[in-house]
Amino acid sequence: MTDASHRTPGLLTRGSWAEARRVAAILREETVGGALLLAGAVAAMVWANSPWSGGYEALRSFRFGPAAVHLDLEVAAWAADGLLAIFFFVAGLELKREFVAGDLRQVRRAVVPVAAAAGGVVVPAVLYLLFTVGAGAGAARGWAIPTATDIAFALAVLAVVGRFLPSALRTFLLTLAVVDDLMAIVIIAGFYSSQLSVVALAGAVVPLALFAVLVRRGVHRWWVLVPLAGLTWALVHASGVHATVAGVLLAFTVPVAGPGSVTVAPAGPGGDGGRVDEVGPAERFEHRLRPISAGVAVPVFAFLSAGVVVGGPGGLVEALTDPVAVGVAVGLVAGKPLGIMAATWLVARFTRADLDEGLTWVDVLGLSVLGGMGFTVSLLIGELAFGAGGGRGDHVKIAVLAGSLTAALLAAVVLRLRNRAYRLIHEADAAVLGGRDGAVE
């Protein structure tokens, strides 16, 4: 007789009802965000390869801001350092909620996506370094470019092609991308910061601490918090640590529950057994800022970063011969799925866990390939490693765009086939239920 309390935990098991509702809401928002992100990237490519490409470069390189406080930056730098700080603030809120109150607080649920994310970072980095051996000492600086997963693009593709896919796969992709973001933040802070100013970094602690005290006491007025957040960002920027890290530090100070929380009835017919949900400050901040992040910050960054000349000198042909570009593309298309699949299999092998009922390893393969869509964070790390444009910087952009597009197309093929299989199962189950209802009548 099987005792339920001693059952072996399953891989990619279905999350809680609250988690399923949250994933569904994020999927809806990120689908729109992914479409805007794609539109921004396409517009940048078209403009950069048009007869009016000079206007695009003039826009990117236009400088503004107070030079006295080291903020006389180009428009492209404002997008990478400023707008993406909003993106990482939202990612930080999501990370904290997942590990404090979400399904990732349970070790048995967290171990798979955490291991998969780690594999998806290590293997692409190793492949990149193998392909760039002998490409010059500076080539190794780009090892982290193919390690990222773009949550907006990946979720958008999954939402478009995977209507009938099990919710466990959607939850797995979201948590994988969230943990992936955390690793990207650590990499950026640890490996892509330079000329560290201890004074500026110490100064950033003061507004950060005030921000933390106020939000923990339930003060959520924007005219109080935004200046403190802006000052924290400016001091972190001046310290030499990449300014996007400020967004994560600010997010980690926001409590998941406490003063400022509100209670709401669960969504869906009949609620959730009469229980009410508590919406804490972190979730409220995320709800307000996610549209700004997905609808403005990330698409504008993509528009100002993705514009690269494909033809002519330094274009696609030259990029294909650059080991750095090849290493990035191979890392995204082959390294990410290999790392994610290998790590997931190792968890299954050594913990004796198994896939959730109804899932197959082909489903995991489709999501693993989808993890190769680096784009936003890959472009950011590429700029940090090789500059915003010209020569190797442009080659990296071409490789990121090509690798992400290839990963999306391959994943769409696999997931579309799996979606068709699950749709047939769904229709068969519906027909059986319909037949039973007719017999009862």
N, C-alpha and C positions, 0 to 999 in steps of 0.2 A: 504494500500500500504506500502511496506517495504522500508524504507530508508536505503541505504547501510551504511550511516555514523553512523547509530545507531544500527547496527547489533551487537549482542553479540559475543565477541571474542570466537573462538573455541579452544578447547584443542588439542594439538599436531597438530596445523595447519601447512600447508606446508610453509617452509621458502622461502626466496628470491632465485632467480636463482643463484646468486653468492654463496649463502650459500649451495645450492644443489650441485654445482660443487665442492666446497671445501670438503663437506662431502664425495662425491664420491672418491676424490683423497685420503683422509685420509683412507677410507675403503680399498682402494687398498694397501696402504702402511702398514696398521695395520694388514692386512691378512698375509702378509709375516712376519711381526714382531711377530704376534701371533704364527705362525708356528715355528719360531726360538725359541721363548720363550718356547713352548711346548717341542721342541727338547732338549733344555738345561735342563729342569726339568726332562725329561725322562732319559737323560744321567746321571744326578746326582743320580737319584734313582737307576739306574742299577749299577753304580760304587759303591755306598754306600752299596749295598746289595750283592756285589760280593766278592770273596775271596781276592780281591785286595783293599778292602775298606780302609785299612791303608794308601794307597797312596792318596786317596781322602781327608782323614782327614789331612794328612801331607801337602797337597796343600793348604787347607783352612787355616791352622794354621801357614803357613810360613810367617815370619815377614820381612818387609823391610821398609825403609824410614828413614828420619832424626829424631833421638830421641830428639835432642836439641829443636826442635819446636813441640814436642808432635805428630809427624807423623810416629813413629815407629809402624806401624799397621800390623795386619794380613791381608792376601790376602782377606779373607771374609769381613773384615772391610773396606778395600779399595773399594770393590764392593758396599757395602751398603752405605758408606758415600761419596765416590767419584763418582762412575759411576751413582748412582741414582741421584746425583746432576744434571747430564746432563738431565736425565728423567724429573726431576722437573723443570729444566730451560725451556724445551720445553713445559711442562704443563703450566708454568707461562706465556709464550708467548701466548699460545692458550687462556688462561683465559683473558689476557688483551685485545686481539683482539676481543674476543667474547663480552666483556662488553663495549668496546669503539667503535668498528666499526661493530660488528656482530649483529645477530638477538637478542642477549640478552640485547642490549642497549634499546630495547623496553620492557617496563614493562609487557605488555600483553603477550609477548613471553617468558619472563624470569621467570614469576611467577610459571609456571607449573614445569619446570625442577628444579628450586631452591627448591620449596616445596617438590618435589619428592625426591630430594637428601637429604633434611633435614629429611624427614620421613625414608629414607633408612639408616640414621645414628642413629637416636634416638631409633627406635624399636629394631634393632639388639643389641644395647648396653644394653637396658633394659632386653631383653631376656637373654643375656649373664650373667648379674648380678643376675637374678633370678635363673639361673642354677648353679651359683657358690656360692650361699649363703651357708656358713658353710664349704667352701673349703679352708679356711685359709685367713689371711689378705692379703697376696700377690696376691691372685687370682684376686682381683678386678682391679689390675693394667692392666689386659688384656682386659678391656671393649671395647677398640677401635678396636681390631683386626678384628671383623666381620663387621665393618662399611664401608670397602673400596670396590670399584669396579675396577677391572683391565680392563682398556680401551682396551689394545691390545688383550687380550683374548676375551672379550665381542664382540668387533667389528669383530674379525676374525670369531667367531661362527656365528654372524649375516650375514656376507658376504657369508659364505659357505651355510647356510640353507635358506637364505631369499632373493633370487634373485628377486622375484616378489613382495616382501613386499613394501608397500608405502614408499616413501622417508621421509614422516613425522615421521615414526617410527625410521628411521636411524638417523635423525636429533635429535630426542628426546633422543636417547641413547647416542649420542655424547655429547650433552649439559649436560645431567645428569651426565655422567662420568667426564666432565670437572668441574662442580660444586662440585662433589664428591671429586675430587682431591684437590680443594681449601679447603674444610672442613678437609681433611686429613692433609694438610699442617698446618692448624691452630692447629689441635689436636697435631701433632708431636711437633710443636714449643711450645705449651702451657703446654702439659702434659708429654712429654718425653724428657725434657731437665733437666740437673742437674748441680750442682756446677757452677753456672753462674759466669763468670769472666767479670765484667763490663769493665775492661781495654781492654781486647781482643775484646769485642763486640764494644766498642767505636772506637778501632783501625780499625775495619772492615769498618767503615763508610768512611774512607779516600779513599781507593781504590774503594769502591763502588761508591762514589761521582765522582771520576775521570772517572770511567767507564761510568757513566750516562752522564757526560758532553761530553765525546768524541762521544758516539753513537748519542747523540742529535745534535751534530755538523756534523754528517755524516761521522765520522771516523770509518771504519769497517775493518781495517786491523787486521788480526788475531794475528800478532806478537806484536801488541800494546794491544789488548783487552784481549787475553788469559792470559798473566801474571797478569793483574789487577784482572781478574776473579779468577785466582788461589790463589792470595793473599787474596782476600775477603773470598774465601772458607776456606783457612787455618785459618784465624783469627776467623771466625764463628765457625769452628771446635774446636779451642782452647778455645772459650768462654763458651762452655758447651751446647750451642744451637745445635741441630742436624744439621750437615753440609749440608744436603739436602735443608735446608731453604735458604742457600746462593744462590742456583740455582734460587729459586723463586724471591728473592730480586733483583738479577741481571736482571732477565727477566722483572720485573716490571719497570725497568729503560729504557727499549728499547721502543722508540716511535712507535706507530702504523703507523703514517704518518709523513712526514717532510723530512729533508735532507737525502739523500740516497734512497728516493723512486724512483721507475721507473714505467713507464706506459706500459702496455701490452694490446694487443687486447684480448677480452674475448675468451675463448675456445668454441668450438662447431660450427656447421654449421651456417654461417650467423652472427656470433657474437651475440651481445645482443643489437639490435637496433642501431648499429653504435657506441655505447658507448665504451670507453676504461676503463680498470681497473687500479687503482694505487696500485702497490705492495709496501708497506711500509717496513721499517726496520724490524719490528717484524715478518712479514710474510717471509721476506728473511732469517732472522736468523732461523726461524722455518723450512723453506724448506731445509736449509743446515744441520741442526742438527738433524732433525727427523730420518733420516736413521741411524745416529750414535746411537741415543737413542733406536730406535726400533730394530735395527739390531745387536748392540753390547752391549750397556750398560745393558739393561734389560735382554737379554738372558744370559749374563755372570753372572749377579746377581742371576738369577734363578738357574743357574748351581751350583753356590757356596752356595746357600741357601736351595735348595730343597732336597739335599741329606740327607735322614734320613733312618735309619734301620727300616724296617717294621716288620720283624719277631724277635723273641727272646725277652729277657727282655727289657722293655721300648718301645716295638714296638706297633703294632696295637692293640693287645688285651688289653694291659695296658692303652693305650690311650682311649679306649672305656669306661674305668671305671673312667677316670679323668674328674671331672665336668668342668674343664677349657676347655678341648678338646671338650666335648659335647656341652658346651655353644657356642664355636666358630662355630662348624658345624651347630648347630641349628640357630644361628644368621645369617649365610650366606644363608642357604637353605630356612629357613622360615621367619626370621626377615627382610631380605632385601626386598623380594617381598611384604610382608605384609605392611611394612613401605611405600614403593613406591606407592603401590596401594591405601592405605588409604589416603596418602597425596594428590594424584591425584584426588581421589573421593571427598575429602573435598573441594578442589579448585572448582571442578565442582558443588558441592552442594551449596556452599556459594557465588560463583560469578556468578551463573547461566550460566556458560560457558558449552559448550558441545564438544564432540569429533568432530574432523574434519570429513566431509562427507566421507564415505567409510571405516572408522575405527570402530573397536569395542573394548569393554573392554577386550575381549580375547586377542587382539593384545597387549594391555597394560600389561596384565598378563604375556604374554610371555617375554616381555622386562623386567618386574619387576623381574622375576625369573632369567633372564640372569644377572641382576645386582648383583646377589649373587656370582659371580665369583670374589673373592677378590684377591687372589694370590699375585701379586708383593707387593703392599702396605701392605696387611695383613701379609705377611711374614716379611716385614720390621718392622712393629709395634710389631709383635710377638717377634722378636729378641730384640727390645728395651725394651719390658716388661719382658721377661723371659730369655734372653740370646740366644746365637746363637745355642746352642746344649746341649744335655744331659737332661734327666728328663723331666720336664714340657716344656722346649723349643722344644724338639723333638715331644712331644704330640701335641703342637700347630701346628707344621709343618704338621703333619699327618692330623690334623683336617682341616687345610686350604686347603690342597691338596684334601682331600676327599670331603669337602664341595663345593669347586669350581668345581670339576668334576661332582658332583651330580647336582649342579645348571646348569651346561652346558648341561648335558644330558636331564634334565627335560625341560629346555628352548628350546632345539633342537626339542623335541617332539612337544611341543605346536606351535612353530614357523614354523616347517615343515608342520604341518597341515594347518596353516593359509596361508603359502606360496602356498600350493597346491590349496587352495580355490581362492587365488588371481590369480594364474596361469590360472585356469579355466575361471575366469572372463576375464582375458586378452585375452585368446584364443577365447572366445565367442565374445568379442568386435572386435577382428581382423577378425573373420569370417563375422560379420555383415558389417564391412567396406569393406571387399573383395567382398561381395555380392553386395553392392551399387556400387562399382567401375565397376563390371561386367555389372550391369544393365545400367549404364551410357554409357558404350561402345556399 
